[in-house]
């Protein structure tokens, strides 16, 4: 794997320190995440347990959905 692998690991470590992560997804995978977040935020009723089941508030999930949707739709 060599030096390229080590460079990528160093970059990942730097991103973790900054609170960011880099993920490579295909358009289909991005669409899956978009659809799942949309369903959780707007479709499925989690009966007042959204925070405990999802680990975030509805507002936080919707903020992520906006980012994912912008990427998935090419905006």
N, C-alpha and C positions, 0 to 999 in steps of 0.2 A: 504494500500500500504506500509506503514511503512518505516523502516530504509533503506531497499534495494532501494526503490524509491528515497529517499532523497540522498543516495550515488550516484545513477545514475545521478541525477540532478546536484550534486556537480561536478561530472566528466564532464558533458556537459558544465557547466559554466567554468571550467578550460580550456577545449578545445577551447571554444569560445575566451577566453582571449589570447590563443596562436595562434589563427587564424586557428584552425583545427576543424573538425567535424567528428563524428563517425556515420556512417549510416549502418544499417543492410539491405542487399538486398539478395534476392534469385538469383540463377544463371540466371533464366529467366528474372528477373528485371534488372540485370546487362547487359544482352544481349540487352534488350530494349534500355537502355541508350547508350550502345555502338553503336547500329544501328542508333539511332537518331543522335548522334554526328557525326558519319561517314557520314550520309546523308547530314547534314547541312554543314560539312566541305568540302565534296567532290562531292556532288550530286546537291543539290538545288542551283540555282543562286539567291542570294538575291539582285541582281541589285545594287551593291555598297553600300548597307545598312546593311551589316553584323554587323558592330559595334553597330549601333543603335538598330537593332532588337534583337541581341543576348546579348548585354551588355558586350562584350569582342571582342578582335581582333580575326581574323582567326587563328593566331599563338597561342594565348592563348587557344582557343578551341581545336586546334590540340594537344597541350601539354596535356590537360585533356584527350583527346581521346586516346593518347598513354598509359596513366596510366590505363584508364578503359579497353582498349583492352588487356593490359597485364594481368589484373585481370580476365577478361572474358575468355581468352584463357589459363589461368593457367600458364603463364610464370613467 
